[in-house]
Amino acid sequence: MNPAESYILDQPEPFKSILLQLQVLIETTIPNLELKYKYKIPFYYLDGKPFCYLNVPKKKTFVDVGFWSSAHLTVHLDKMVTEGRKVMKSLRYTSLEEIDTAVLMAILKDAQSINHKGFWK
């Protein structure tokens, strides 16, 4: 088992279930992603470039799905959180019920289309 998978499976509930659901949704929406373990968290790469990450911060109050090229995203920006970050945007979940599959899939597809643009705008 690779470190990214261990990270997910070692989380307490409800975070483990949220992470597993997000993993399935991310990998079925963008099947050619590569899951790596970077910056001590699961990080997806697309065509060798950072794409998105999964994180349970030390506070352990939510799961963060952060998007690397978020400066270029155009859909559902109202649902994304920046909270003290200049560029990085993320979706946050505290329960499985909060995951809006349509929103997540739309953001993933948008992120896929702009991933070549890089981190900064």
N, C-alpha and C positions, 0 to 999 in steps of 0.2 A: 504494500500500500504506500502510495506516495505521501509526502508531508501535507499537501493540500487536502487530500481526502481525510487524512488523520485529523487535521484541524477541524473539519466539518463534523466528523463522527465523534470527536472528543468534547464537543460543546454540550452544555446542559440543555434540557428542554426549557422553553419551547424553541430555543435558537437552533438546535440541531434539526428539527423538523422544518423550520423556515428555510435554513440553508439547503437542505436536501431538495425541497420543493423548488427553490430558486435555481439550483444546479440543473434540475430536470428541465425547467422552462428555458433557461439560458442555452443549454446544450441542444435542445430540440429546435429552438428558434434559429440559432446560428450554429449549425452542426460542425463547421470546420474550425471551431475554436480549440485552442490548446490550453489545458488547465495546468498552471505551474504554481509553485510556492515562492512568491517574491515578497519582500518587505514583511516577512513573517505572517502573510495572509494568502488565501487562495486568489490567484490573479489569472484572468483569462487573457490570452494573446490571440490576435488575428493577423495572419500573414506575417508573423514575427514581431508585431507591434503590440504594445499594451492596449487592451480593449476595455475591460472592466474588472472590478474586484469585489470580493465578499469579505465583510469584516464584522466581527462582534467586538465593539470597543470595550476597553477595560471596565467601563461603567456597567456593561452588560444589561443595558435597558432596551436595545434594539439591534437589528441586523441592518447593516449598511450595504447597499449595492452602488458602488461608485463607478462613474464613467470617465475614462481617461481623456477622451476628446470632448468633454462636456461643454467647452467654450463654443463649440460649433453646433450643438444640438438645437433642434427647432421644434420638437413636439413635447407636449406635457411639461413644459418648464415650470408651470404652476404647482406641479406635484413633487418637484425636486427641491432638495435642501442644499444650501451652501454653508450655512452656519459657521461663520468665521473663516471660511476658505475663499481665496480670491478667484480660483478658476474651477476647481473640482466641484461637481454636483452629484448628488446621490438620491436614491430612493431609500426610505427607512421603513422597517417593518417590526412591529412588536408581537404580531400574531400571524398565523397562517391566513386567517380571514381577511387581513388587511391587504393581501397580495391581489392586486387587480391585474389579472393575466393580460388583458387587452392593452392596458397602459404599459406594462413591462415589455411586452412584445413589440409595441410601436416604438418605444425608446430604443430597444435593442436593434431594430431594423434601421432606425435613424442613425444610431451610433455606428452601425456597420457601413452605412453609406458615406460617412464622413471620417472614418477612422484614419484614412490616409492623410488627413489635414494636420494631424499632430495635436499637441497639448495646448499650445497658445493660439489665440486668434490673431 
